[in-house]
Amino acid sequence: DFYRVYAYACLYAAITPDVDITDMTLSFIETRYPRKLIRHLQEVRHYRITEPWPGIYRVIGDFLPIQILESKKLSNLDNVWLKGLNTDLDIKSTSIILEKSREKGKNAPIQAYLDLFLRANARAIQEAVKMTNRLLTLEEALTEIGLLPKWLEQGREQGREETARKMKVDGLPIDKIITYTGLSVTEIDKL
């Protein structure tokens, strides 16, 4: 897994303009102490591993910044966002993250985080939603934090693009495609 993630980071930096690989950080989140990984990094790669804070290991010796997080050692209060990326999150932590997400609103960084959080913790989120005083459904919770509208809009956009692509293949005039899909000439040309 280490080498796969490392390779993805290198590939991303290589094919993405204006991305400096040293501006990226590889973060590995483990539920327990990653004994085999740390031993491999020290013995094979000759990296030095430090633990500047409980549960946060810094890997020193590569041009690409690397950290390993042992989620069970991270404090709930100080690391609620990092713990949310774990797949075995408890209901209390899930509730805290959902509440803090509502406070943060609908900005882009929180949306990207919540997408990962939801994928990792779907069952815990459903239980946390059931336990709230307001008895929100999962759909209401996702709507309140702005994810459901975002996903619906993405679906509509993909649908418009797919419709335009089919119309273009069928040879319909560009003005008809624009009228039916609302896409611009530039957007249609990219399809």
Backbone as a printed PyTorch tensor [residue, N CA C, xyz], in Angstrom:
tensor([[[  0.8270,  -1.2010,   0.0000],
         [  0.0000,   0.0000,   0.0000],
         [  0.8700,   1.2650,   0.0000]],

        [[  1.9630,   1.2110,   0.7620],
         [  2.8550,   2.3690,   0.8180],
         [  3.3520,   2.7330,  -0.5770]],

        [[  3.8370,   1.7480,  -1.2980],
         [  4.4000,   2.0260,  -2.6210],
         [  3.3250,   2.4310,  -3.6270]],

        [[  2.1550,   1.8980,  -3.4910],
         [  1.0570,   2.2780,  -4.3900],
         [  0.6950,   3.7600,  -4.1870]],

        [[  0.5250,   4.1660,  -2.9360],
         [  0.1870,   5.5610,  -2.6430],
         [  1.3350,   6.4780,  -3.0470]],

        [[  2.5630,   6.0580,  -2.7690],
         [  3.7430,   6.8300,  -3.1490],
         [  3.7770,   7.0320,  -4.6680]],

        [[  3.5020,   5.9550,  -5.4040],
         [  3.4990,   6.0370,  -6.8750],
         [  2.3920,   6.9680,  -7.3740]],

        [[  1.2080,   6.8950,  -6.7710],
         [  0.1160,   7.7930,  -7.1750],
         [  0.5030,   9.2530,  -6.9610]],

        [[  1.1470,   9.5400,  -5.8420],
         [  1.5660,  10.9160,  -5.5620],
         [  2.5700,  11.3890,  -6.6120]],

        [[  3.5340,  10.5450,  -6.9390],
         [  4.5380,  10.9100,  -7.9520],
         [  3.8880,  11.1050,  -9.3180]],

        [[  2.9750,  10.2060,  -9.6700],
         [  2.2850,  10.3210, -10.9500],
         [  1.4470,  11.6000, -11.0000]],

        [[  0.7170,  11.8870,  -9.9260],
         [ -0.0990,  13.0960,  -9.8680],
         [  0.7720,  14.3360, -10.0620]],

        [[  1.9060,  14.3880,  -9.3700],
         [  2.8040,  15.5370,  -9.5030],
         [  3.3820,  15.6230, -10.9120]],

        [[  3.6140,  14.4780, -11.5430],
         [  4.2090,  14.4650, -12.8780],
         [  3.2340,  14.9250, -13.9590]],

        [[  1.9550,  14.6180, -13.8110],
         [  1.0000,  14.9390, -14.8820],
         [  0.1490,  16.1760, -14.6120]],

        [[  0.3050,  16.7710, -13.4280],
         [ -0.4970,  17.9370, -13.0870],
         [  0.3730,  19.1870, -13.1440]],

        [[  0.0270,  20.1110, -14.0370],
         [  0.8290,  21.3390, -14.1340],
         [  0.8150,  22.1290, -12.8230]],

        [[  1.9000,  22.7940, -12.5410],
         [  2.0260,  23.6760, -11.3760],
         [  1.9010,  22.9610, -10.0380]],

        [[  2.1660,  21.6600,  -9.9990],
         [  2.1490,  20.9400,  -8.7280],
         [  3.5810,  20.5380,  -8.4050]],

        [[  4.0680,  21.0090,  -7.2660],
         [  5.3950,  20.6460,  -6.7900],
         [  5.2190,  19.5040,  -5.7950]],

        [[  5.8750,  18.4100,  -6.0330],
         [  5.6810,  17.2260,  -5.1860],
         [  6.0390,  17.5080,  -3.7320]],

        [[  6.9350,  18.4470,  -3.4850],
         [  7.2960,  18.7580,  -2.1000],
         [  6.2070,  19.5640,  -1.3870]],

        [[  5.2140,  20.0340,  -2.1260],
         [  4.0700,  20.7130,  -1.5100],
         [  2.9830,  19.7240,  -1.1010]],

        [[  3.1730,  18.4640,  -1.4580],
         [  2.2090,  17.4220,  -1.1110],
         [  2.6690,  16.7270,   0.1610]],

        [[  1.7630,  16.0460,   0.8340],
         [  2.1030,  15.2240,   1.9890],
         [  1.3730,  13.9030,   1.8660]],

        [[  2.0890,  12.8150,   2.0270],
         [  1.4500,  11.5080,   2.0730],
         [  1.0820,  11.2310,   3.5220]],

        [[ -0.1770,  10.9200,   3.7470],
         [ -0.6420,  10.6010,   5.0950],
         [ -1.2640,   9.2190,   5.0840]],

        [[ -0.7540,   8.3680,   5.9280],
         [ -1.2790,   7.0180,   6.0740],
         [ -1.9630,   6.9380,   7.4220]],

        [[ -3.2290,   6.5300,   7.4290],
         [ -3.9850,   6.4370,   8.6690],
         [ -4.1730,   4.9680,   9.0070]],

        [[ -3.6860,   4.5940,  10.1550],
         [ -3.7590,   3.2150,  10.6300],
         [ -4.5600,   3.1860,  11.9230]],

        [[ -5.2830,   2.0940,  12.1680],
         [ -6.0370,   1.9870,  13.4090],
         [ -5.1530,   1.5320,  14.5680]],

        [[ -4.0820,   0.8220,  14.2730],
         [ -3.1750,   0.3700,  15.3120],
         [ -1.7400,   0.6860,  14.8910]],

        [[ -0.8170,   0.4690,  15.7860],
         [  0.5830,   0.7750,  15.4990],
         [  1.0510,   0.0210,  14.2580]],

        [[  1.5380,   0.7290,  13.2320],
         [  1.9390,   0.0980,  11.9600],
         [  3.3610,  -0.4720,  12.0190]],

        [[  3.5280,  -1.4880,  12.8310],
         [  4.8350,  -2.0750,  13.1030],
         [  5.5840,  -2.4840,  11.8340]],

        [[  4.9330,  -3.2320,  10.9410],
         [  5.6010,  -3.7310,   9.7320],
         [  5.9990,  -2.5780,   8.8000]],

        [[  5.1200,  -1.6030,   8.6510],
         [  5.4240,  -0.4680,   7.7770],
         [  6.6050,   0.3370,   8.3220]],

        [[  6.5740,   0.6270,   9.5970],
         [  7.6630,   1.4200,  10.1840],
         [  8.9820,   0.6490,  10.1200]],

        [[  8.9420,  -0.6410,  10.4030],
         [ 10.1640,  -1.4460,  10.3100],
         [ 10.7070,  -1.4240,   8.8790]],

        [[  9.8130,  -1.5820,   7.8880],
         [ 10.2280,  -1.5620,   6.4820],
         [ 10.8510,  -0.2100,   6.1190]],

        [[ 10.1960,   0.8660,   6.5090],
         [ 10.7090,   2.1910,   6.1690],
         [ 12.0800,   2.4470,   6.8010]],

        [[ 12.2700,   1.9350,   8.0140],
         [ 13.5580,   2.1300,   8.6840],
         [ 14.6440,   1.2110,   8.1220]],

        [[ 14.3320,  -0.0560,   7.9310],
         [ 15.3570,  -1.0310,   7.5450],
         [ 15.6330,  -1.0630,   6.0470]],

        [[ 14.6090,  -0.8990,   5.2210],
         [ 14.7850,  -0.9810,   3.7750],
         [ 15.0350,   0.3940,   3.1620]],

        [[ 14.2250,   1.3580,   3.5380],
         [ 14.3580,   2.7040,   2.9590],
         [ 15.3250,   3.5860,   3.7500]],

        [[ 15.7100,   3.1640,   4.9240],
         [ 16.6380,   3.8970,   5.7990],
         [ 16.0970,   5.2720,   6.1950]],

        [[ 14.7950,   5.3430,   6.3870],
         [ 14.1640,   6.5600,   6.8630],
         [ 14.2620,   6.6040,   8.3860]],

        [[ 14.1790,   7.7890,   8.9170],
         [ 14.1260,   7.9780,  10.3610],
         [ 12.6770,   8.3090,  10.7060]],

        [[ 12.1500,   7.7070,  11.7530],
         [ 10.7620,   7.9100,  12.1550],
         [ 10.7610,   8.5950,  13.5120]],

        [[ 10.0390,   9.7150,  13.6100],
         [  9.8790,  10.3910,  14.8970],
         [  8.3930,  10.4400,  15.2390]],

        [[  8.0980,  10.6100,  16.5080],
         [  6.7120,  10.7300,  16.9630],
         [  6.5870,  12.0600,  17.7140]],

        [[  6.4140,  13.1800,  16.9660],
         [  6.3570,  14.4920,  17.6200],
         [  5.1280,  14.6770,  18.5140]],

        [[  4.0360,  13.9670,  18.2260],
         [  2.8170,  13.9970,  19.0300],
         [  2.3000,  12.5760,  19.1210]],

        [[  1.5850,  12.2440,  20.1820],
         [  1.0830,  10.8740,  20.3120],
         [  0.2410,  10.4570,  19.1030]],

        [[  0.6680,   9.3660,  18.4520],
         [ -0.0720,   8.8210,  17.3170],
         [  0.2630,   9.4470,  15.9810]],

        [[  1.1580,  10.4310,  15.9500],
         [  1.5450,  11.0760,  14.6890],
         [  3.0400,  10.8280,  14.4820]],

        [[  3.3420,  10.0420,  13.4500],
         [  4.7140,   9.6750,  13.1500],
         [  5.1660,  10.4170,  11.9010]],

        [[  6.2810,  11.0780,  12.0130],
         [  6.8580,  11.7990,  10.8790],
         [  7.9630,  10.9350,  10.2820]],

        [[  7.9250,  10.7590,   8.9670],
         [  8.9190,   9.9580,   8.2520],
         [  9.9210,  10.9350,   7.6400]],

        [[ 11.1700,  10.7990,   8.0380],
         [ 12.2160,  11.7350,   7.6160],
         [ 13.2200,  10.9960,   6.7380]],

        [[ 13.5670,  11.6200,   5.6050],
         [ 14.5780,  11.0380,   4.7320],
         [ 14.1700,  10.9720,   3.2770]],

        [[ 13.0100,  11.5190,   2.9410],
         [ 12.5240,  11.5260,   1.5640],
         [ 12.2050,  12.9640,   1.1830]],

        [[ 12.2600,  13.2750,  -0.0920],
         [ 11.8970,  14.6210,  -0.5420],
         [ 10.3930,  14.8630,  -0.4330]],

        [[  9.6210,  13.8030,  -0.3850],
         [  8.1710,  13.8900,  -0.2690],
         [  7.7940,  13.7660,   1.2100]],

        [[  7.1550,  14.7780,   1.7900],
         [  6.7730,  14.6790,   3.2060],
         [  5.7930,  13.5180,   3.4330]],

        [[  6.0740,  12.7170,   4.4530],
         [  5.2660,  11.5390,   4.7540],
         [  4.9540,  11.5350,   6.2450]],

        [[  3.7050,  11.2040,   6.5620],
         [  3.3400,  11.0240,   7.9670],
         [  2.4540,   9.7970,   8.0990]],

        [[  2.5310,   9.1670,   9.2560],
         [  1.7030,   8.0080,   9.5630],
         [  0.9240,   8.3490,  10.8190]],

        [[ -0.3750,   8.1260,  10.7840],
         [ -1.2390,   8.4540,  11.9080],
         [ -1.8030,   7.1710,  12.5010]],

        [[ -1.5930,   6.9900,  13.7760],
         [ -2.1630,   5.8500,  14.4930],
         [ -3.4260,   6.3720,  15.1850]],

        [[ -4.5580,   6.1370,  14.5840],
         [ -5.7910,   6.8080,  15.0050],
         [ -6.1960,   6.5080,  16.4450]],

        [[ -5.9020,   5.3330,  16.9460],
         [ -6.2940,   5.0140,  18.3280],
         [ -5.5370,   5.8480,  19.3500]],

        [[ -4.3540,   6.3420,  19.0050],
         [ -3.5800,   7.1620,  19.9380],
         [ -3.9160,   8.6490,  19.8250]],

        [[ -4.6270,   9.0230,  18.7730],
         [ -4.9630,  10.4370,  18.5930],
         [ -6.0780,  10.8280,  19.5530]],

        [[ -5.9580,  12.0070,  20.1480],
         [ -7.0180,  12.4490,  21.0570],
         [ -8.2570,  12.8050,  20.2460]],

        [[ -9.4190,  12.4580,  20.7760],
         [-10.6770,  12.7420,  20.0770],
         [-10.8930,  14.2350,  19.8860]],

        [[-10.6070,  15.0070,  20.9040],
         [-10.8960,  16.4360,  20.8540],
         [-10.0100,  17.1700,  19.8490]],

        [[ -8.7080,  16.8990,  19.8850],
         [ -7.7740,  17.6300,  19.0240],
         [ -7.7150,  17.1170,  17.5970]],

        [[ -8.1470,  15.8870,  17.3650],
         [ -7.9700,  15.2700,  16.0530],
         [ -9.2640,  14.7290,  15.4650]],

        [[-10.3580,  15.3850,  15.7610],
         [-11.6550,  14.8850,  15.3130],
         [-11.7090,  14.7400,  13.7930]],

        [[-11.0920,  15.6480,  13.0600],
         [-11.1340,  15.5910,  11.5980],
         [-10.3140,  14.4210,  11.0700]],

        [[ -9.1320,  14.1880,  11.6540],
         [ -8.3070,  13.0580,  11.2220],
         [ -8.9600,  11.7310,  11.5750]],

        [[ -9.5380,  11.6460,  12.7590],
         [-10.1780,  10.4010,  13.1810],
         [-11.3860,  10.0810,  12.3010]],

        [[-11.9700,  11.0990,  11.7010],
         [-13.1280,  10.8980,  10.8390],
         [-12.8290,  10.1530,   9.5620]],

        [[-11.5710,  10.0320,   9.2130],
         [-11.2000,   9.3070,   8.0030],
         [-11.0340,   7.8180,   8.2600]],

        [[-11.2070,   7.4140,   9.5020],
         [-11.1020,   6.0150,   9.8940],
         [-12.3980,   5.2880,   9.5620]],

        [[-12.3270,   4.0280,   9.2300],
         [-13.5420,   3.2870,   8.8690],
         [-14.2720,   2.6900,  10.0620]],

        [[-13.7020,   2.7570,  11.2510],
         [-14.3800,   2.1890,  12.4220],
         [-14.6960,   3.2640,  13.4610]],

        [[-15.1780,   4.3830,  13.0100],
         [-15.4750,   5.5150,  13.8770],
         [-16.6710,   5.2030,  14.7640]],

        [[-16.6020,   5.6380,  16.0230],
         [-17.7270,   5.4020,  16.9240],
         [-18.8000,   6.4750,  16.7200]],

        [[-19.9760,   6.2150,  17.2730],
         [-21.1260,   7.0960,  17.0460],
         [-20.8970,   8.4860,  17.6350]],

        [[-20.2610,   8.5580,  18.8080],
         [-20.0190,   9.8540,  19.4420],
         [-19.1410,  10.7430,  18.5520]],

        [[-18.0470,  10.1780,  18.0530],
         [-17.1530,  10.9450,  17.1790],
         [-17.8530,  11.3260,  15.8820]],

        [[-18.6710,  10.4250,  15.3640],
         [-19.4290,  10.7120,  14.1400],
         [-20.3610,  11.8940,  14.3700]],

        [[-21.0460,  11.9110,  15.4970],
         [-21.9570,  13.0160,  15.8190],
         [-21.2050,  14.3330,  15.9190]],

        [[-20.0230,  14.3000,  16.5420],
         [-19.2130,  15.5180,  16.6760],
         [-18.8260,  16.0480,  15.3010]],

        [[-18.3890,  15.1590,  14.4200],
         [-17.9760,  15.5810,  13.0790],
         [-19.1580,  16.1560,  12.3030]],

        [[-20.3050,  15.4960,  12.3680],
         [-21.4870,  16.0130,  11.6650],
         [-21.8660,  17.3960,  12.1840]],

        [[-21.8040,  17.5860,  13.5050],
         [-22.1510,  18.8870,  14.0830],
         [-21.1440,  19.9540,  13.6690]],

        [[-19.8490,  19.6260,  13.7380],
         [-18.8220,  20.5940,  13.3290],
         [-18.9370,  20.9090,  11.8320]],

        [[-19.3660,  19.9420,  11.0420],
         [-19.5450,  20.1590,   9.6070],
         [-20.6560,  21.1770,   9.3600]],

        [[-21.7260,  21.0690,  10.1240],
         [-22.8260,  22.0410,   9.9860],
         [-22.3290,  23.4460,  10.3160]],

        [[-21.4670,  23.5430,  11.3520],
         [-20.9210,  24.8430,  11.7580],
         [-20.0340,  25.4320,  10.6650]],

        [[-19.2660,  24.5820,  10.0020],
         [-18.3280,  25.0550,   8.9690],
         [-19.0290,  25.5280,   7.7130]],

        [[-20.2210,  25.0120,   7.4630],
         [-20.9580,  25.4560,   6.2840],
         [-20.6340,  24.6550,   5.0490]],

        [[-20.6290,  25.3390,   3.9040],
         [-20.5660,  24.6410,   2.6190],
         [-19.3200,  24.9840,   1.8150]],

        [[-18.1920,  25.2260,   2.4850],
         [-16.9920,  25.5680,   1.7210],
         [-16.3790,  24.3240,   1.0970]],

        [[-15.5840,  24.5040,   0.0660],
         [-15.0530,  23.3940,  -0.7260],
         [-14.1950,  22.4170,   0.0660]],

        [[-13.2610,  22.8760,   0.9270],
         [-12.4540,  21.8930,   1.6460],
         [-13.2910,  20.9600,   2.5230]],

        [[-14.3120,  21.4850,   3.1880],
         [-15.1310,  20.6240,   4.0380],
         [-15.9430,  19.6580,   3.1910]],

        [[-16.3320,  20.0690,   1.9950],
         [-17.0890,  19.1720,   1.1180],
         [-16.2420,  17.9790,   0.7060]],

        [[-14.9950,  18.2220,   0.3460],
         [-14.1060,  17.1210,  -0.0580],
         [-13.8640,  16.1820,   1.1200]],

        [[-13.6480,  16.7570,   2.3030],
         [-13.4480,  15.9400,   3.4920],
         [-14.6860,  15.0980,   3.7790]],

        [[-15.8550,  15.7210,   3.7370],
         [-17.0890,  15.0080,   4.0670],
         [-17.3830,  13.8850,   3.0860]],

        [[-16.9950,  14.0630,   1.8460],
         [-17.1760,  12.9950,   0.8730],
         [-16.4020,  11.7540,   1.3220]],

        [[-15.1350,  11.9250,   1.7140],
         [-14.3300,  10.8090,   2.2200],
         [-14.9080,  10.2600,   3.5220]],

        [[-15.2950,  11.1670,   4.4150],
         [-15.8580,  10.7840,   5.7060],
         [-17.1070,   9.9170,   5.5330]],

        [[-17.9830,  10.3310,   4.6250],
         [-19.2180,   9.5840,   4.4010],
         [-18.9510,   8.1990,   3.8290]],

        [[-18.0120,   8.1200,   2.9260],
         [-17.6760,   6.8160,   2.3370],
         [-17.1120,   5.8660,   3.3870]],

        [[-16.3120,   6.4070,   4.2960],
         [-15.6570,   5.5620,   5.2920],
         [-16.5870,   5.1640,   6.4330]],

        [[-17.6150,   5.9680,   6.7070],
         [-18.3900,   5.7810,   7.9300],
         [-19.8990,   5.7770,   7.7270]],

        [[-20.3760,   5.2380,   6.6500],
         [-21.8070,   5.2970,   6.3380],
         [-22.6740,   4.7370,   7.4590]],

        [[-22.3170,   3.5850,   8.0010],
         [-23.1510,   2.9560,   9.0430],
         [-23.1610,   3.8030,  10.3190]],

        [[-22.0070,   4.2950,  10.7540],
         [-21.9490,   5.1140,  11.9690],
         [-22.7170,   6.4140,  11.7880]],

        [[-22.6880,   6.9660,  10.5830],
         [-23.4300,   8.2030,  10.3150],
         [-24.9260,   7.9500,  10.4400]],

        [[-25.3900,   6.8550,   9.8880],
         [-26.8180,   6.5440,   9.9900],
         [-27.2400,   6.4160,  11.4490]],

        [[-26.4190,   5.7680,  12.2740],
         [-26.7530,   5.6220,  13.6850],
         [-26.6980,   6.9680,  14.4000]],

        [[-25.7210,   7.8020,  14.0700],
         [-25.6160,   9.1160,  14.7080],
         [-26.8050,   9.9900,  14.3450]],

        [[-27.2330,   9.9120,  13.0930],
         [-28.3950,  10.6930,  12.6570],
         [-29.6370,  10.2410,  13.4170]],

        [[-29.7750,   8.9420,  13.6480],
         [-30.9260,   8.4250,  14.3910],
         [-30.9400,   8.9510,  15.8210]],

        [[-29.7550,   9.2000,  16.3820],
         [-29.6620,   9.5970,  17.7820],
         [-29.8050,  11.1040,  18.0030]],

        [[-29.7870,  11.9000,  16.9610],
         [-29.8850,  13.3470,  17.1570],
         [-31.2580,  13.7140,  17.6800]],

        [[-31.2970,  14.8060,  18.4050],
         [-32.5620,  15.2730,  18.9770],
         [-33.5530,  15.6660,  17.9070]],

        [[-33.0490,  16.1090,  16.7770],
         [-33.9180,  16.6040,  15.7140],
         [-34.4220,  15.4700,  14.8340]],

        [[-33.9450,  14.2620,  15.0520],
         [-34.3580,  13.0960,  14.2660],
         [-34.2460,  13.3390,  12.7620]],

        [[-33.0830,  13.7810,  12.3490],
         [-32.8340,  13.9990,  10.9310],
         [-32.7050,  12.6730,  10.2040]],

        [[-33.1920,  12.6290,   8.9870],
         [-32.8930,  11.4860,   8.1390],
         [-31.5010,  11.7120,   7.5680]],

        [[-30.9050,  10.6710,   7.0260],
         [-29.5920,  10.8270,   6.4070],
         [-29.6670,  11.8440,   5.2790]],

        [[-30.7560,  11.7990,   4.5160],
         [-30.9340,  12.7560,   3.4170],
         [-30.9820,  14.1870,   3.9400]],

        [[-31.6880,  14.4100,   5.0450],
         [-31.7650,  15.7620,   5.6170],
         [-30.4080,  16.2270,   6.1240]],

        [[-29.6590,  15.3210,   6.7650],
         [-28.3340,  15.6800,   7.2590],
         [-27.4020,  16.0420,   6.1040]],

        [[-27.4440,  15.2540,   5.0420],
         [-26.5970,  15.5410,   3.8780],
         [-27.0130,  16.8410,   3.2030]],

        [[-28.2990,  17.1140,   3.1720],
         [-28.7850,  18.3690,   2.5960],
         [-28.3350,  19.5470,   3.4410]],

        [[-28.4420,  19.4040,   4.7650],
         [-28.0940,  20.4940,   5.6680],
         [-26.6250,  20.8840,   5.5610]],

        [[-25.7410,  19.9030,   5.3780],
         [-24.3240,  20.2320,   5.2670],
         [-23.9140,  20.5160,   3.8260]],

        [[-24.8690,  20.4640,   2.9070],
         [-24.6030,  20.8790,   1.5420],
         [-24.1240,  19.8060,   0.5900]],

        [[-24.0030,  18.5730,   1.0380],
         [-23.4930,  17.5280,   0.1430],
         [-24.5280,  17.0320,  -0.8480]],

        [[-25.7520,  16.8230,  -0.4020],
         [-26.7690,  16.2880,  -1.3070],
         [-27.0000,  17.2230,  -2.4940]],

        [[-27.1880,  18.5330,  -2.2600],
         [-27.3370,  19.4260,  -3.4200],
         [-26.1300,  19.3790,  -4.3540]],

        [[-24.9310,  19.2780,  -3.7770],
         [-23.7150,  19.2080,  -4.6010],
         [-23.7430,  17.9570,  -5.4680]],

        [[-24.0770,  16.8230,  -4.8620],
         [-24.1090,  15.5620,  -5.6080],
         [-25.1930,  15.5810,  -6.6760]],

        [[-26.3470,  16.1610,  -6.3400],
         [-27.4190,  16.2530,  -7.3330],
         [-26.9880,  17.1120,  -8.5160]],

        [[-26.3270,  18.2300,  -8.2220],
         [-25.8530,  19.1090,  -9.3000],
         [-24.8140,  18.3990, -10.1550]],

        [[-23.9220,  17.6370,  -9.5210],
         [-22.9270,  16.8810, -10.2830],
         [-23.6270,  15.8740, -11.2000]],

        [[-24.6670,  15.2390, -10.6850],
         [-25.4280,  14.2850, -11.4910],
         [-26.1050,  14.9620, -12.6660]],

        [[-26.6950,  16.1360, -12.4070],
         [-27.3410,  16.8870, -13.4920],
         [-26.3180,  17.2900, -14.5490]],

        [[-25.1470,  17.7450, -14.0840],
         [-24.0860,  18.1670, -15.0080],
         [-23.6210,  16.9810, -15.8600]],

        [[-23.4390,  15.8350, -15.2260],
         [-23.0360,  14.6490, -15.9750],
         [-24.1180,  14.2470, -16.9630]],

        [[-25.3740,  14.3950, -16.5610],
         [-26.4900,  14.0790, -17.4530],
         [-26.5360,  15.0120, -18.6550]],

        [[-26.3040,  16.3140, -18.4120],
         [-26.2730,  17.2810, -19.5230],
         [-25.1500,  16.9480, -20.4920]],

        [[-23.9870,  16.6090, -19.9290],
         [-22.8470,  16.2910, -20.7790],
         [-23.0950,  15.0190, -21.5880]],

        [[-23.6780,  14.0260, -20.9510],
         [-23.9690,  12.7670, -21.6540],
         [-24.9950,  12.9950, -22.7590]],

        [[-26.0150,  13.8000, -22.4690],
         [-27.0330,  14.1260, -23.4750],
         [-26.3910,  14.8600, -24.6500]],

        [[-25.5480,  15.8550, -24.3220],
         [-24.8740,  16.6150, -25.3840],
         [-23.9760,  15.7100, -26.2170]],

        [[-23.2740,  14.7970, -25.5570],
         [-22.3840,  13.8690, -26.2660],
         [-23.1860,  13.0200, -27.2550]],

        [[-24.3310,  12.4980, -26.8030],
         [-25.1720,  11.6740, -27.6800],
         [-25.7430,  12.4940, -28.8300]],

        [[-26.1640,  13.7220, -28.5300],
         [-26.7180,  14.5810, -29.5780],
         [-25.6480,  14.9070, -30.6190]],

        [[-24.4220,  15.1290, -30.1380],
         [-23.3110,  15.4460, -31.0330],
         [-23.0120,  14.2520, -31.9490]],

        [[-23.0080,  13.0450, -31.3590],
         [-22.7720,  11.8240, -32.1410],
         [-23.8760,  11.6330, -33.1700]],

        [[-25.1130,  11.9630, -32.7990],
         [-26.2480,  11.8190, -33.7170],
         [-26.2830,  12.9000, -34.7910]],

        [[-25.3590,  13.8760, -34.6930],
         [-25.2430,  14.8950, -35.7350],
         [-26.2040,  16.0630, -35.6030]],

        [[-26.7820,  16.2780, -34.4300],
         [-27.6770,  17.4270, -34.2530],
         [-26.8860,  18.7250, -34.3420]],

        [[-27.5090,  19.7790, -34.8340],
         [-26.8290,  21.0720, -34.9270],
         [-26.4380,  21.5900, -33.5410]],

        [[-25.3400,  22.3150, -33.4800],
         [-24.7960,  22.8170, -32.2150],
         [-25.8050,  23.7070, -31.4850]],

        [[-26.5790,  24.5100, -32.2270],
         [-27.5460,  25.3880, -31.5610],
         [-28.6360,  24.5880, -30.8460]],

        [[-29.0230,  23.4440, -31.3930],
         [-30.0150,  22.5760, -30.7460],
         [-29.4210,  21.9680, -29.4600]],

        [[-28.1680,  21.5410, -29.5510],
         [-27.5060,  20.9580, -28.3780],
         [-27.4330,  21.9890, -27.2570]],

        [[-27.0770,  23.2310, -27.6140],
         [-27.0050,  24.3100, -26.6220],
         [-28.3780,  24.5590, -26.0130]],

        [[-29.4150,  24.5970, -26.8310],
         [-30.7730,  24.8450, -26.3570],
         [-31.2370,  23.7620, -25.3950]],

        [[-30.9880,  22.5030, -25.7370],
         [-31.4830,  21.4010, -24.9180],
         [-30.6610,  21.1450, -23.6570]],

        [[-29.3640,  21.4310, -23.6990],
         [-28.5170,  21.0950, -22.5550],
         [-28.0800,  22.2960, -21.7310]],

        [[-28.0650,  23.4830, -22.3350],
         [-27.5910,  24.6600, -21.6180],
         [-26.0780,  24.7700, -21.5670]],

        [[-25.3810,  23.8730, -22.2390],
         [-23.9260,  23.9220, -22.2700],
         [-23.4600,  24.9530, -23.2890]],

        [[-22.2530,  25.4490, -23.1120],
         [-21.6830,  26.4030, -24.0540],
         [-21.0180,  25.6550, -25.2090]],

        [[-20.6810,  26.3980, -26.2580],
         [-19.9990,  25.8150, -27.4150],
         [-18.6710,  25.2040, -26.9710]],

        [[-17.9490,  25.9150, -26.1000],
         [-16.6550,  25.4220, -25.6140],
         [-16.8200,  24.1070, -24.8520]],

        [[-17.8330,  24.0360, -23.9890],
         [-18.0800,  22.8020, -23.2200],
         [-18.4360,  21.6470, -24.1700]],

        [[-19.2290,  21.9280, -25.1810],
         [-19.6350,  20.8880, -26.1240],
         [-18.4450,  20.4250, -26.9620]],

        [[-17.5850,  21.3490, -27.3480],
         [-16.3970,  20.9890, -28.1340],
         [-15.4740,  20.0510, -27.3530]],

        [[-15.4380,  20.1820, -26.0220],
         [-14.5700,  19.3450, -25.1990],
         [-15.0620,  17.9040, -25.0890]],

        [[-16.3320,  17.6870, -25.4230],
         [-16.9090,  16.3490, -25.2590],
         [-16.4380,  15.3860, -26.3510]]])
